[in-house]
Amino acid sequence: MRLRHTRRRGTLTATAATLLALCAAQTLAAAPSAGAAPAAPATTAAHSARAHSATAEKVATAQEQAARALARSLGDSAWRTRLRTAALKSDGVALTPLAARANPGLQSRLAAADRAIATAKGLDAKAGPLLQLRLGDRSMRAALAAGATPWVAAATSDDDTNTVTAYDGLGRAHRLDAREAPARPVYVVDIDSSKALAAGLDVLRKELVTKGVQSAAPGAVNTAPSNRTMTATTGGFWTTKIDAVELSNDEEPWIKGAAEIYTLVTGFGQDGKVRVDPVDMPYLDYDGTVYRPNQILVNWSYYKYNLADAVMMEDDGDTNYHDLAVAIADALLTITDQGAYIPLVNAVLNAIPTSWWTDDPDYVDSWYTLAQGNNGTYYGARGNGWMTMEPYWVQQF
């Protein structure tokens, strides 16, 4: 997914100031602030920036090695036919398990790439194989079905790339135009972003809790806290439900697939301590499309105040969830309840490494001061999207 970035980040401080100015333009009314949230320690931000750059490099290297190995394997006609059949049947083929049944030598190289990617992204072994194969563009289907031998390329997280490197069966590199899909079919070796995001959000939540920041599992946004008797006395709890959502559109390279979107909802928990609740948004595959998910975004039974913030993020494949959790926790743990709501968006944004703002659109948009009574369409502070929300009462059975 490529999003419109009219305000690329030069420095962390400059972006925070810009967002503060932009939030006044949102449909949401700004709540009184008890003071600005402090920025993340400089040492933490610098470390996270280096870690993110290293993650991107390691992920790219692993995908490139897998693409080269797969290209060389296509000299085996039986394996080539099996791969073609799978690619024509599915938009995303689990590559390593498929190779395990047909090409053990290739499977071992792909498994090594899987492990390298999982380690780089801060995921544990439970994530399983992450590499997947897809056809670069639907326009290539006819040529592939007719028996044309495809080239193989590794996916990229760089929206601004102008060229794509693809490999043939002899391992030779070919430069392709990133903006116009070639006539020859091209297999793209990518990451199963849905699978990686699900595992990543689990790591994020666990690391936040370990660091002392409250966080509910992504699916728990639909349930009341287990340690409260609120549902027994009220018969349910209030939430904010997303009726419709759209992200801005722009031109993107044909080699890029659908990215995975998630939102970090932040506020003060019932005990007065900051909390971060991740919300997976697996349906948000493409920009320029209106989705109507009827998804719960905020579970107000978790929060002390009738205000919360939402920061929407995108995983283009190079997110290290462990490092992200550490950076966010280090920033938020410096904030204490002062008896009134304090916006936490800026603290989260300041914790995000600078490199995330210069190369990849990992930060999508943010919504300040969400309230239980919000009912209507609200635009993000960055202008990259909008959400139509309404209050929704979850009735206890």
ZARO-329873 format. One line per field, with one value per residue (C-alpha): x, y, z; residue in one letter. Coordinates in steps of 0.05 Angstrom, whole numbers, plus 32768, in hexadecimal, padded with zeros to 4 digits. Each point is the difference from the previous one (the first is absolute). Layout:
// residues N
east	[X / ...]
north	[Y / ...]
up	[Z / ...]
type	[a / ...]
This chain:
// residues 397
east	[8000 / 801B / 7FE7 / 8004 / 803A / 7FFF / 8024 / 803C / 8024 / 8040 / 8006 / 7FD6 / 7FF3 / 7FEA / 7FCD / 7FE2 / 7FF7 / 7FE0 / 7FD0 / 7FEC / 7FED / 7FDC / 7FD6 / 7FD9 / 7FE7 / 7FE1 / 7FB6 / 800B / 8000 / 8041 / 7FFD / 8023 / 8047 / 8023 / 8043 / 8027 / 8017 / 804B / 802A / 8024 / 8047 / 8031 / 8029 / 7FC3 / 7FEB / 8046 / 8006 / 7FBB / 8013 / 803E / 7FD9 / 7FCA / 8033 / 8022 / 7FBD / 7FEF / 8045 / 7FFB / 7FBA / 8012 / 803F / 7FD9 / 7FCA / 8035 / 8024 / 7FBE / 7FEF / 8043 / 7FFA / 7FB9 / 8013 / 8038 / 7FD0 / 7FD2 / 802C / 7FDB / 7FC3 / 7FD6 / 800C / 7FF4 / 7FBD / 7FEC / 8012 / 7FDA / 7FC2 / 8003 / 800D / 7FC4 / 7FD2 / 8013 / 8014 / 8031 / 8023 / 8023 / 8044 / 8029 / 7FCC / 7FF4 / 804B / 8005 / 7FD4 / 8024 / 8046 / 8022 / 8040 / 7FDA / 7FD6 / 803D / 8015 / 7FBA / 7FFB / 8041 / 7FE3 / 7FC0 / 8029 / 8029 / 7FC1 / 7FDE / 803E / 8007 / 7FB6 / 8006 / 7FD2 / 8008 / 8000 / 7FB5 / 7FF6 / 8012 / 8012 / 7FF6 / 8015 / 7FCA / 7FFD / 7FD2 / 7FFB / 8019 / 7FC1 / 7FBE / 8013 / 8036 / 7FCE / 7FF4 / 804A / 800E / 7FC5 / 801A / 8041 / 802F / 803B / 7FFC / 8037 / 8003 / 8006 / 8001 / 7FCA / 8015 / 7FE6 / 8019 / 7FC5 / 802E / 8029 / 8005 / 801E / 7FF5 / 8036 / 7FE7 / 8028 / 7FFB / 800D / 804B / 8003 / 800A / 7FE3 / 7FD0 / 7FEB / 7FB5 / 7FD7 / 7FDF / 7FC6 / 7FEB / 7FF5 / 8029 / 7FE0 / 802A / 7FE3 / 8026 / 7FFA / 8007 / 801E / 7FDE / 7FEE / 7FBC / 7FF0 / 7FBF / 8024 / 803B / 7FD3 / 7FD7 / 8040 / 801E / 7FC5 / 8004 / 804A / 7FF0 / 7FCB / 802B / 803C / 7FD6 / 7FE4 / 8046 / 8018 / 7FC6 / 7FCE / 7FBA / 7FEA / 7FC7 / 8006 / 7FE7 / 7FC0 / 7FF2 / 7FE7 / 7FBC / 7FFE / 7FFC / 803C / 7FFE / 8011 / 7FC4 / 7FB8 / 7FE7 / 7FD9 / 7FDD / 7FE3 / 7FF6 / 7FF2 / 8036 / 8031 / 8008 / 802F / 8011 / 7FF0 / 801E / 7FC8 / 802C / 8048 / 802A / 804A / 801B / 8017 / 803D / 8029 / 802B / 802F / 7FE0 / 802E / 7FE1 / 7FC8 / 7FCB / 801D / 7FE5 / 7FE1 / 7FF8 / 7FEE / 801D / 7FC9 / 801E / 7FE5 / 7FFF / 7FE7 / 7FD1 / 803C / 8019 / 803A / 800B / 7FEA / 8007 / 7FCE / 8013 / 7FC7 / 800D / 7FDE / 800D / 7FCB / 8024 / 8026 / 7FFF / 7FFB / 7FCA / 7FCD / 7FC8 / 7FFB / 7FC4 / 801A / 7FD1 / 803D / 8008 / 803A / 7FFB / 7FE6 / 7FF0 / 7FFB / 804C / 8009 / 7FFB / 7FF0 / 7FCE / 8039 / 8033 / 802F / 800B / 8040 / 7FF8 / 803E / 8014 / 802E / 8024 / 8027 / 803A / 7FE2 / 8024 / 7FC7 / 802D / 8026 / 7FBF / 7FE3 / 803F / 8002 / 7FB6 / 8004 / 803D / 7FDA / 7FBD / 801B / 8019 / 7FB8 / 7FD5 / 7FB7 / 7FF8 / 7FB6 / 7FED / 8008 / 8043 / 8007 / 802F / 8007 / 803D / 8024 / 7FF3 / 8017 / 803F / 8011 / 7FFE / 8047 / 8011 / 8011 / 7FB7 / 7FEE / 8033 / 7FFC / 7FC0 / 7FB9 / 7FFB / 7FD9 / 7FBD / 7FD7 / 7FE7 / 7FBE / 8004 / 7FCC / 7FD1 / 7FC3 / 7FCA / 7FCB / 8023 / 7FCE / 8012 / 803B / 8044 / 803F / 8045 / 802F / 8030 / 7FCB / 800D / 7FBC / 7FBC / 7FD4 / 7FB5 / 7FF3 / 7FC5 / 7FF4 / 7FF0 / 7FE5 / 8018 / 7FC8 / 8011 / 7FDF]
north	[8000 / 8044 / 803C / 8049 / 801F / 804B / 800B / 7FD1 / 8004 / 8028 / 7FFB / 7FE2 / 8043 / 8020 / 7FC9 / 8004 / 804B / 7FF7 / 7FCC / 802C / 8036 / 7FCF / 7FE2 / 8042 / 7FF3 / 7FBD / 7FF8 / 7FE9 / 8037 / 8007 / 7FF1 / 802B / 7FE8 / 7FFA / 8007 / 7FE4 / 7FB9 / 7FFC / 7FE8 / 7FBD / 8002 / 8011 / 7FC2 / 7FD4 / 8022 / 7FFB / 7FB6 / 7FF1 / 8025 / 7FD6 / 7FC0 / 8010 / 800C / 7FBE / 7FDD / 801A / 7FEB / 7FBA / 7FF5 / 8019 / 7FD4 / 7FC2 / 800C / 800D / 7FBF / 7FDA / 8020 / 7FEC / 7FB9 / 7FF9 / 801B / 7FCC / 7FC9 / 800D / 7FD7 / 7FC3 / 7FFB / 7FD7 / 8032 / 803B / 7FE2 / 7FF4 / 8047 / 801D / 7FDA / 8019 / 8048 / 8000 / 7FE4 / 802F / 8048 / 7FEB / 7FBC / 7FE8 / 7FF5 / 7FD8 / 7FC9 / 7FF9 / 7FF7 / 7FCD / 7FD0 / 8009 / 801D / 7FF1 / 8025 / 803F / 7FF6 / 8003 / 8042 / 801D / 7FE8 / 8024 / 8040 / 7FF6 / 7FFC / 803E / 8028 / 7FEA / 8012 / 8043 / 8011 / 7FEB / 7FC4 / 7FBD / 7FBB / 7FFA / 8030 / 7FC7 / 8008 / 8047 / 8000 / 7FFF / 8003 / 8029 / 8016 / 8047 / 8018 / 7FE3 / 8013 / 7FC9 / 7FC7 / 7FF1 / 7FFA / 7FD5 / 7FD2 / 7FFA / 7FE3 / 803C / 7FF6 / 8036 / 8029 / 8009 / 8041 / 8011 / 802F / 8045 / 802D / 803E / 8024 / 802F / 7FCC / 8007 / 7FBD / 7FB8 / 7FCA / 7FBD / 7FC0 / 7FCB / 7FB6 / 800A / 8033 / 803B / 8042 / 8029 / 8048 / 800D / 8040 / 8003 / 802A / 7FD5 / 7FB5 / 7FD9 / 7FD0 / 7FC6 / 7FE2 / 800E / 7FDA / 802D / 7FE3 / 8025 / 7FF9 / 7FE6 / 8043 / 7FE9 / 7FC7 / 802C / 8037 / 7FD0 / 7FE4 / 8046 / 801E / 7FC7 / 800F / 804A / 7FF5 / 7FD0 / 802F / 803B / 7FDA / 7FE8 / 8048 / 8016 / 801C / 7FE2 / 7FE1 / 7FD3 / 7FCA / 8017 / 7FD7 / 8016 / 8043 / 7FDD / 7FEA / 8022 / 7FFD / 7FC0 / 8024 / 802F / 7FF6 / 8036 / 7FD0 / 7FE2 / 8043 / 8021 / 7FC5 / 8011 / 8035 / 8039 / 7FFD / 802A / 7FD9 / 800D / 8000 / 8015 / 8011 / 8016 / 8011 / 8030 / 7FE5 / 800C / 7FDC / 7FC7 / 7FCD / 7FC2 / 7FD4 / 8018 / 7FD7 / 800F / 801B / 7FF1 / 8037 / 8002 / 8036 / 800E / 801C / 8025 / 8020 / 7FF9 / 7FBF / 7FFA / 8001 / 8042 / 7FE1 / 8006 / 7FC6 / 7FEC / 7FD3 / 7FE6 / 7FF7 / 7FD5 / 8019 / 7FC6 / 8017 / 8042 / 7FE3 / 803A / 804B / 8025 / 7FCB / 800B / 7FC6 / 7FF6 / 7FD2 / 800D / 7FF7 / 8016 / 8031 / 8017 / 7FD9 / 8037 / 7FD1 / 7FFE / 804B / 8031 / 803E / 800A / 800E / 7FD6 / 8007 / 7FD2 / 7FF9 / 7FD9 / 7FDA / 7FD7 / 7FC4 / 7FFF / 7FC4 / 8020 / 800D / 7FE4 / 7FFA / 7FF5 / 8041 / 8025 / 7FE9 / 8014 / 8045 / 800E / 7FE6 / 802A / 803E / 7FF2 / 7FEA / 8047 / 8019 / 8001 / 800E / 8049 / 7FFC / 8013 / 7FE2 / 8009 / 7FF3 / 7FC5 / 8002 / 802C / 7FD2 / 7FC4 / 8027 / 8019 / 7FB8 / 7FEA / 7FFE / 8038 / 7FCF / 7FEA / 8045 / 8007 / 7FBF / 7FDB / 8017 / 7FD7 / 8038 / 800A / 8032 / 8012 / 8014 / 802B / 8003 / 7FC8 / 8002 / 7FCE / 802C / 8009 / 7FF5 / 8013 / 8004 / 8015 / 800F / 7FEE / 8038 / 7FEE / 8000 / 7FB9 / 7FE4 / 8005 / 7FD4 / 8002 / 7FEC / 7FF8 / 7FEE / 7FB6 / 7FDE / 7FB8 / 7FDC / 7FCB / 7FBC]
up	[8000 / 7FEE / 8028 / 7FF1 / 8028 / 7FFB / 8042 / 8002 / 8042 / 8003 / 804B / 8037 / 8020 / 7FBF / 7FF3 / 8045 / 7FF8 / 7FBC / 801A / 803A / 7FCF / 7FD2 / 8038 / 8004 / 7FB9 / 8012 / 8007 / 8047 / 8035 / 8026 / 804A / 8035 / 8009 / 8043 / 7FDE / 7FC5 / 8003 / 8006 / 7FC6 / 8000 / 801A / 7FC9 / 800C / 7FF8 / 7FBF / 7FE4 / 8011 / 7FE2 / 7FC0 / 7FF7 / 8011 / 7FCD / 7FCA / 8010 / 7FFF / 7FBB / 7FE6 / 801D / 7FE6 / 7FBB / 7FFE / 8014 / 7FCB / 7FCB / 8010 / 7FFE / 7FBC / 7FE2 / 801A / 7FE6 / 7FBB / 7FF9 / 8015 / 7FC5 / 7FD2 / 801C / 7FD2 / 8031 / 8038 / 7FD0 / 7FED / 8048 / 8013 / 7FC4 / 8013 / 8047 / 7FEB / 7FD1 / 8036 / 8038 / 8009 / 8036 / 8002 / 803F / 7FDF / 8032 / 800E / 7FB5 / 7FF3 / 8039 / 7FD9 / 7FBE / 8007 / 8043 / 7FEC / 7FF1 / 803F / 802D / 7FE1 / 8007 / 8048 / 8010 / 7FE1 / 8029 / 8040 / 7FEE / 7FF2 / 8041 / 8028 / 7FDE / 8010 / 8048 / 7FF8 / 8021 / 7FE0 / 8009 / 7FC6 / 7FD0 / 7FB6 / 7FE8 / 7FB8 / 7FCC / 7FB4 / 7FD5 / 7FB8 / 7FF7 / 7FDC / 7FE8 / 7FB8 / 8002 / 800B / 7FB7 / 7FEF / 803D / 7FEF / 7FB9 / 801B / 7FFF / 802F / 8036 / 801F / 804B / 8028 / 804A / 8019 / 8016 / 8038 / 7FDB / 7FE0 / 7FD9 / 7FDC / 7FB5 / 7FEE / 8013 / 7FFC / 7FE8 / 7FF7 / 7FCA / 8005 / 7FF7 / 8038 / 7FD1 / 8018 / 7FD5 / 800E / 7FF8 / 8003 / 8045 / 7FE6 / 7FC5 / 8006 / 7FCD / 7FCE / 801A / 8040 / 803F / 8041 / 803D / 8040 / 8038 / 804A / 8016 / 8020 / 8020 / 8023 / 8013 / 801B / 802B / 801F / 8005 / 8026 / 8031 / 800B / 8006 / 8035 / 8029 / 7FFE / 8014 / 803C / 8012 / 8000 / 802C / 7FCC / 8002 / 7FBE / 7FEC / 7FCC / 7FBC / 8005 / 8048 / 7FE9 / 7FF9 / 8049 / 8043 / 8030 / 8028 / 8042 / 7FFE / 8015 / 7FD2 / 7FD2 / 803C / 8014 / 7FBD / 7FD4 / 7FCD / 7FEB / 7FCE / 7FC4 / 7FC3 / 7FC0 / 7FBB / 7FCC / 7FC5 / 7FF3 / 7FC5 / 7FF7 / 7FCB / 7FBE / 7FD5 / 7FCB / 8019 / 7FE0 / 7FE3 / 802A / 8041 / 801C / 8034 / 8041 / 8045 / 802A / 804B / 8032 / 8045 / 802D / 803B / 803F / 804C / 801E / 803B / 802E / 7FE3 / 7FDB / 7FB6 / 7FD4 / 7FB7 / 7FDF / 7FBA / 7FCE / 7FC3 / 7FC0 / 7FCF / 7FCE / 7FF0 / 7FC5 / 7FCF / 8001 / 7FDA / 8015 / 8032 / 8031 / 802E / 8037 / 803B / 802B / 8048 / 8006 / 8049 / 803B / 8032 / 803B / 7FFF / 8008 / 8039 / 7FD7 / 7FC8 / 7FD0 / 7FDC / 7FC4 / 7FC4 / 7FD8 / 7FBF / 7FE8 / 7FC4 / 7FFE / 7FBD / 8016 / 8025 / 8045 / 803D / 8032 / 803C / 7FF2 / 7FF3 / 8043 / 8026 / 7FE0 / 800D / 8047 / 8011 / 7FE7 / 8022 / 8043 / 800C / 7FFE / 803F / 800C / 8014 / 800D / 7FB9 / 7FBB / 7FDE / 7FB5 / 7FF5 / 7FB5 / 8001 / 8032 / 7FD2 / 7FC3 / 8023 / 8012 / 7FB7 / 7FE3 / 7FD0 / 7FC8 / 7FFF / 7FE7 / 7FC9 / 7FD9 / 800E / 8011 / 8040 / 8022 / 7FDC / 8028 / 8045 / 8021 / 803E / 8038 / 7FEB / 802E / 8010 / 7FE1 / 7FBD / 7FC8 / 7FB9 / 7FD1 / 801C / 7FD8 / 8019 / 8014 / 7FC8 / 7FCA / 7FEA / 8010 / 8021 / 802B / 800B / 8049 / 802E / 804A / 8007 / 803E / 800A / 8025 / 8033 / 7FF4]
type	[m / r / l / r / h / t / r / r / r / g / t / l / t / a / t / a / a / t / l / l / a / l / c / a / a / q / t / l / a / a / a / p / s / a / g / a / a / p / a / a / p / a / t / t / a / a / h / s / a / r / a / h / s / a / t / a / e / k / v / a / t / a / q / e / q / a / a / r / a / l / a / r / s / l / g / d / s / a / w / r / t / r / l / r / t / a / a / l / k / s / d / g / v / a / l / t / p / l / a / a / r / a / n / p / g / l / q / s / r / l / a / a / a / d / r / a / i / a / t / a / k / g / l / d / a / k / a / g / p / l / l / q / l / r / l / g / d / r / s / m / r / a / a / l / a / a / g / a / t / p / w / v / a / a / a / t / s / d / d / d / t / n / t / v / t / a / y / d / g / l / g / r / a / h / r / l / d / a / r / e / a / p / a / r / p / v / y / v / v / d / i / d / s / s / k / a / l / a / a / g / l / d / v / l / r / k / e / l / v / t / k / g / v / q / s / a / a / p / g / a / v / n / t / a / p / s / n / r / t / m / t / a / t / t / g / g / f / w / t / t / k / i / d / a / v / e / l / s / n / d / e / e / p / w / i / k / g / a / a / e / i / y / t / l / v / t / g / f / g / q / d / g / k / v / r / v / d / p / v / d / m / p / y / l / d / y / d / g / t / v / y / r / p / n / q / i / l / v / n / w / s / y / y / k / y / n / l / a / d / a / v / m / m / e / d / d / g / d / t / n / y / h / d / l / a / v / a / i / a / d / a / l / l / t / i / t / d / q / g / a / y / i / p / l / v / n / a / v / l / n / a / i / p / t / s / w / w / t / d / d / p / d / y / v / d / s / w / y / t / l / a / q / g / n / n / g / t / y / y / g / a / r / g / n / g / w / m / t / m / e / p / y / w / v / q / q / f]
